[in-house]
């Protein structure tokens, strides 16, 4: 969890690395921030409608929680991680230097490793997780077809 929050400190520190160069990325940055925040809200809403438990930064599944497979979770297995990745790249594109983009890439790598570790635990916790995993994308939808919740 410390690494997760520590990555966010790389963005303000990146201003000291070099001056802003990549201003052409700013429009993409705004879009990624908007989509990232919307995805975060939708994921929290879907999670809260199934589980009344608070979200945790720990990758260990809560044994009393149910597997969420509706809403954005019908398309993306890790929409909250995906939203953090989008917000990371959005912030990096707004700052517009190589240091901030490197921080966003570090965020992507971190959430990729974290999600892979978490999925090993989820397979052990939920018997239907492998089916869910085959039908959804990790950070982006696999397809645009509508899936029924498991």
C-alpha positions in Angstrom: 0.0 0.0 0.0 2.9 2.3 0.7 4.2 1.9 -2.9 0.7 2.6 -4.2 0.5 6.0 -2.4 4.2 6.7 -2.9 3.8 6.6 -6.7 1.6 9.7 -6.5 4.5 11.7 -5.0 6.5 11.1 -8.1 4.3 13.5 -10.1 5.0 16.7 -8.2 8.6 15.7 -7.9 8.8 15.3 -11.7 8.5 19.0 -12.1 12.1 19.3 -10.8 13.4 16.9 -13.4 12.8 19.0 -16.5 10.7 21.7 -18.0 7.3 21.0 -19.6 7.9 19.8 -23.2 4.9 17.8 -24.3 2.0 20.3 -24.2 0.4 18.6 -27.1 -0.6 15.7 -24.7 -2.7 18.0 -22.5 -6.1 17.4 -24.3 -5.5 13.7 -23.8 -4.6 14.3 -20.2 -7.9 16.1 -19.5 -9.9 13.3 -21.2 -8.1 10.6 -19.2 -8.7 12.4 -16.0 -12.4 12.8 -16.7 -12.8 9.1 -17.8 -10.7 8.0 -14.9 -12.8 9.8 -12.3 -16.0 8.6 -13.9 -14.8 5.0 -14.0 -13.8 5.3 -10.3 -17.2 6.5 -9.3 -19.0 3.8 -11.3 -16.8 1.1 -9.9 -17.4 2.3 -6.3 -21.1 2.4 -7.0 -21.2 -1.2 -8.4 -19.0 -2.5 -5.6 -21.1 -0.8 -2.9 -24.4 -2.1 -4.3 -23.1 -5.7 -3.8 -20.9 -5.4 -0.8 -21.6 -3.0 2.0 -17.9 -3.3 3.1 -15.4 -0.6 2.6 -12.9 -0.9 -0.2 -9.5 -1.9 0.8 -6.1 -1.2 -0.8 -5.0 -4.7 0.2 -5.0 -7.2 -2.6 -6.2 -9.9 -0.2 -9.9 -10.7 -0.8 -12.4 -10.3 2.0 -13.9 -13.7 2.6 -17.3 -12.2 3.5 -17.5 -10.1 0.3 -19.3 -11.2 -2.8 -17.7 -11.2 -6.3 -19.0 -8.1 -8.1 -19.8 -8.9 -11.8 -22.3 -6.2 -12.7 -21.9 -2.6 -13.7 -18.4 -1.8 -15.0 -17.3 -5.0 -13.4 -19.2 -6.9 -16.2 -16.5 -5.6 -18.6 -13.4 -4.8 -16.5 -12.1 -7.0 -13.6 -10.1 -4.2 -12.0 -11.9 -0.9 -12.8 -10.6 0.9 -9.8 -7.0 0.1 -10.7 -7.8 1.0 -14.3 -9.2 4.4 -13.1 -5.9 5.0 -11.1 -3.9 4.2 -14.2 -6.0 6.6 -16.3 -5.7 9.3 -13.7 -1.9 8.7 -13.5 -1.5 9.1 -17.3 -3.9 12.0 -17.4 -1.8 13.8 -14.7 1.4 12.9 -16.5 0.1 14.3 -19.8 -1.0 17.5 -18.0 2.4 18.0 -16.4 3.9 17.1 -19.8 7.5 16.0 -19.0 9.3 12.7 -19.2 9.5 12.4 -15.4 5.8 12.5 -15.0 5.3 10.1 -17.9 7.8 7.7 -16.3 5.8 7.9 -13.0 2.7 7.0 -14.9 4.4 4.0 -16.5 5.6 3.0 -13.0 2.0 3.2 -11.9 0.9 0.9 -14.8 3.6 -1.6 -14.0 2.7 -1.6 -10.3 -1.0 -2.1 -10.9 -0.3 -4.9 -13.4 1.8 -6.8 -10.8 -0.7 -6.1 -8.1 -3.7 -7.3 -10.1 -1.9 -10.5 -11.2 -1.1 -11.3 -7.5 -4.7 -10.4 -6.5 -6.2 -12.6 -9.2 -4.3 -15.6 -7.9 -6.0 -15.0 -4.5 -9.4 -14.4 -6.1 -9.3 -17.7 -7.9 -8.8 -19.5 -4.6 -11.6 -17.4 -2.9 -14.3 -17.5 -5.7 -15.0 -20.7 -7.5 -16.5 -18.8 -10.5 -13.6 -16.4 -10.8 -12.0 -18.2 -13.8 -15.2 -17.9 -15.8 -15.5 -14.3 -14.9 -11.8 -13.8 -15.8 -12.3 -15.3 -19.3 -15.3 -13.0 -20.0 -13.7 -9.7 -18.9 -10.6 -7.6 -19.5 -8.2 -6.8 -16.7 -8.0 -3.0 -17.2 -9.9 -2.5 -20.5 -13.0 -4.3 -21.8 -12.2 -7.4 -23.9 -15.2 -6.8 -26.2 -18.0 -4.3 -26.3 -20.7 -7.0 -26.2 -23.1 -7.0 -23.2 -22.4 -9.6 -20.5 -24.9 -11.0 -18.0 -23.6 -10.9 -14.5 -22.3 -14.4 -13.3 
